[in-house]
Amino acid sequence: MNIKSLSKRIILLNIVLVLSNLVFSQENYQSGFVLLPSADTIFGYIDYRDLEQNPNKISFKKDLNDNITVYTPKSCKGFGVLNERFESGII
């Protein structure tokens, strides 16, 4: 294998890695709510990632143009999005 062929493969690999990272890092904000420890409910938008289990954190925006607030199981009692409900807990 010559140097030109090897460098082309390395460049192609780097392009594929960058593009795959961009695909998985896209946001998907869906209407939802967050339950706070004070029993208050905040309605807004949650970055939904087709969750099969409780996530370690969620990204929340009160309005789509607002800054992101990150909630963890310790900072909220749960959340709901797209007819799914997740509850926080330490197991």
C-alpha positions as CSV (number, residue, x, y, z in Angstrom):
1,M,0.0,0.0,0.0
2,N,1.5,3.3,-1.0
3,I,1.4,6.6,0.9
4,K,-1.2,8.2,-1.3
5,S,-3.7,5.4,-0.8
6,L,-3.1,5.3,2.9
7,S,-3.6,9.0,3.3
8,K,-6.8,8.9,1.3
9,R,-8.1,6.2,3.6
10,I,-7.2,8.1,6.7
11,I,-8.9,11.3,5.3
12,L,-12.0,9.2,4.4
13,L,-12.1,7.7,7.9
14,N,-11.9,11.1,9.5
15,I,-14.8,12.4,7.4
16,V,-16.9,9.4,8.3
17,L,-16.2,9.9,12.0
18,V,-17.0,13.6,11.9
19,L,-20.3,13.0,10.0
20,S,-21.4,10.2,12.3
21,N,-20.8,12.4,15.3
22,L,-23.0,15.2,13.8
23,V,-25.8,12.7,13.1
24,F,-25.9,11.5,16.7
25,S,-25.6,15.0,18.2
26,Q,-28.7,16.5,16.6
27,E,-31.3,17.8,19.0
28,N,-34.9,16.5,19.0
29,Y,-36.9,18.7,21.4
30,Q,-40.4,17.4,22.1
31,S,-43.1,18.8,24.3
32,G,-42.9,17.5,27.9
33,F,-42.6,18.3,31.6
34,V,-40.2,18.0,34.5
35,L,-41.3,17.2,38.1
36,L,-39.2,19.1,40.6
37,P,-38.4,17.9,44.1
38,S,-40.7,20.7,45.4
39,A,-43.6,19.0,43.6
40,D,-43.8,21.8,41.1
41,T,-44.2,20.9,37.4
42,I,-42.4,22.8,34.7
43,F,-43.8,22.4,31.1
44,G,-41.5,22.9,28.2
45,Y,-39.4,20.9,25.8
46,I,-37.2,17.9,26.4
47,D,-34.4,16.6,24.1
48,Y,-36.0,13.2,23.4
49,R,-33.6,10.4,22.4
50,D,-36.0,7.4,22.0
51,L,-35.4,6.4,25.6
52,E,-35.6,2.7,26.5
53,Q,-34.5,3.2,30.1
54,N,-34.1,6.1,32.5
55,P,-31.3,8.4,31.3
56,N,-28.6,9.9,33.5
57,K,-29.6,13.4,32.5
58,I,-32.0,15.2,30.3
59,S,-31.8,18.5,28.5
60,F,-34.8,20.8,29.0
61,K,-35.9,24.1,27.6
62,K,-38.9,26.1,28.9
63,D,-39.1,27.7,25.4
64,L,-37.4,26.5,22.2
65,N,-35.3,29.7,22.1
66,D,-34.2,29.4,25.8
67,N,-31.0,28.1,27.1
68,I,-30.7,24.4,28.0
69,T,-31.2,23.3,31.6
70,V,-29.8,19.9,32.5
71,Y,-31.7,17.8,35.0
72,T,-30.3,14.6,36.7
73,P,-32.1,12.1,38.9
74,K,-31.0,14.0,41.9
75,S,-32.3,17.4,40.7
76,C,-35.8,16.2,39.6
77,K,-38.5,13.7,40.6
78,G,-39.1,12.7,37.0
79,F,-40.2,13.8,33.6
80,G,-42.6,13.0,30.8
81,V,-42.3,13.2,27.1
82,L,-44.3,11.7,24.2
83,N,-46.7,9.8,26.4
84,E,-43.8,8.3,28.3
85,R,-43.1,8.9,32.0
86,F,-39.8,8.5,33.8
87,E,-39.4,8.6,37.5
88,S,-36.1,9.4,39.4
89,G,-34.8,7.1,42.0
90,I,-31.6,5.7,43.5
91,I,-31.5,2.0,43.3
